[in-house]
Amino acid sequence: MKNTVKGFGWTAMALITCPCHLVFIIPLLAGTALGSFLAEYETITWGVLGVLFIYFFYMGWKKLSQSDDDYAGKDDCTPKENEKKASLDCCSPQQFEK
C-alpha cells in the first residue's frame, strides 16, 4: 500500500513537470516572477523540466512496479536477533538476568 501511494505521488509530480505542459503552466503563472522567469528562459526550462520529468517518471514506475507482496512477512518494527541484545531497555528484566 505504501509503495502504491508513493508511486502515485512520483507519477503526479511527473505529470506536473512534463515539458509538454509548459504551454499551460506559463500562462497560468503570468504576472508572477516565476512566470516571467519561465517565459524568459524557456529553453532552459524545457531542459530542466525534461530531466525532472524523466526522473519522476522513473521513480514512479519503480515504486508502482514493486508489489507489496515483496515486503510480506518483513516487519520493520521488530528488531533482528542481533539487535535485540544490543537494544535492551534500561528497565527491562532481561537486563538483570546475567
C-alpha positions in Angstrom: 0.0 0.0 0.0 2.8 2.4 0.9 4.6 1.8 -2.4 1.4 2.4 -4.3 0.8 5.8 -2.6 4.5 6.8 -3.1 4.3 5.6 -6.8 1.2 7.8 -7.4 2.9 10.7 -5.8 6.0 10.4 -8.0 3.8 9.9 -11.1 1.8 13.1 -10.2 5.0 15.0 -10.0 6.0 13.6 -13.4 2.6 14.8 -14.8 3.2 18.3 -13.4 6.8 18.6 -14.7 6.1 17.1 -18.1 7.6 19.6 -20.6 4.6 19.4 -22.9 2.5 21.0 -20.2 4.8 24.1 -20.2 2.4 25.8 -22.7 -0.3 25.6 -19.9 2.0 26.4 -17.0 3.4 29.7 -18.4 0.0 31.4 -18.9 -1.2 30.2 -15.5 1.8 31.8 -13.9 1.5 35.0 -16.0 2.1 38.1 -13.9 4.3 36.4 -11.4 8.1 36.4 -11.1 8.2 32.7 -11.7 6.1 33.0 -14.8 8.3 35.8 -16.3 11.4 33.7 -15.5 9.9 30.6 -17.2 8.9 32.7 -20.3 12.3 34.4 -20.5 14.4 31.3 -20.2 12.1 28.9 -22.0 14.9 26.7 -23.5 16.5 26.1 -20.1 13.1 25.5 -18.6 12.3 22.8 -21.2 15.6 21.1 -20.4 15.2 21.2 -16.6 11.6 20.1 -16.8 12.6 17.3 -19.2 15.2 15.9 -16.8 12.8 16.2 -13.8 10.1 14.5 -15.8 12.3 11.6 -16.6 13.5 11.3 -13.0 10.0 11.5 -11.5 8.6 9.1 -14.1 11.3 6.6 -13.4 10.8 6.7 -9.6 7.0 6.4 -10.0 7.4 3.4 -12.3 9.9 1.8 -9.9 7.6 2.3 -6.9 4.5 1.1 -8.8 6.2 -2.0 -10.2 7.2 -3.1 -6.7 4.4 -5.2 -5.2 3.6 -5.1 -1.6 4.0 -8.9 -1.5 7.8 -8.3 -1.8 7.6 -7.0 1.8 5.1 -9.5 3.2 6.4 -11.1 6.3 9.0 -8.4 6.8 8.3 -6.3 9.8 10.5 -3.2 10.0 9.4 -2.5 13.6 10.6 -5.7 15.2 14.4 -5.8 15.8 16.5 -8.5 14.4 18.0 -11.2 16.7 21.4 -9.4 16.9 19.7 -6.1 17.6 17.6 -7.4 20.5 20.6 -8.0 22.7 22.1 -4.6 22.0 18.9 -2.6 22.4 17.7 -3.5 25.8 15.5 -1.1 27.7 17.1 0.4 30.8 14.3 -1.0 33.0 13.7 -4.4 31.3 14.0 -7.5 33.4 16.2 -9.1 30.8 19.0 -6.6 31.6 19.4 -8.1 35.1 19.3 -11.8 34.0 23.0 -12.2 33.5 
